[in-house]
């Protein structure tokens, strides 16, 4: 029976990844500044959609048009220096969270003391003082209790990821390198954790 649940989980995780691509329909339902994530339960079992995710990664920013998720070997956790390939950069995090300090996992994560430090897409886990991604409430169906019956879908509108760098808010390389000329739509997606009931 656990093999069936694992197959359901893998299938649904693949669907989440595919559904998160920024299709034109997403701009209509979520607005032009948001990404649409539609999760469809294609199994015969109800599923629960988790409302949270992993710790936010710091981003290595080279300029307002180039950033990446730096390899840990290029991060200087005490100064915030990092590299995107051979380009030197500075670590940055959303809102007022910090990429340097004792609670950053060697500069990899964003340190916080309150939820407001983490921006609207995350909350502060005060037991470890790191920002963690939070899945927003579903746009539809409304209301939504996080349980998705077979053949039903739920749509979430995700805010674009950004970090604070040189007193500016700039788009973030959430899941990959952002290079000059690359649009925000070409860079990575948020992921939602799904489990079979």
URSUL-V785210 format. One record per backbone hydrogen bond with DSSP energy under -1.0 kcal/mol. CO is the residue of the C=O (numbers start at 1). NH is the residue of the N-H. Records with the same first field share a line. If there is no record, write none. Layout:
CO->NH + NH
//
This chain:
1->5
2->6
3->7
4->8
5->9
6->10
7->11
8->12
9->13
10->14
11->15
12->16
13->17
14->18
15->19
16->20
18->21
21->23
23->26
24->28
25->29
26->30
27->31
31->34
35->158
37->156
39->154
40->42
41->151
46->197
47->148
48->195
51->135
54->133
56->110
59->92
60->68
61->90
66->62 + 63
67->178
68->60
71->74
72->75
76->80
80->91
81->76
82->89
84->87
87->84
89->82
90->61
92->59
93->164
94->97
98->111
101->104
104->109
108->58
110->131
111->98
114->117
115->118
117->97
119->122
121->134
123->132
124->126
125->128 + 129 + 130
129->112
130->125
131->56
132->123
133->53
140->155
146->49
148->47
149->152
152->41
154->39
155->139 + 140
156->37
158->35
161->172
163->170
165->168
168->165
170->163
172->174
178->67
179->182
183->186
184->187
193->50
195->48
//
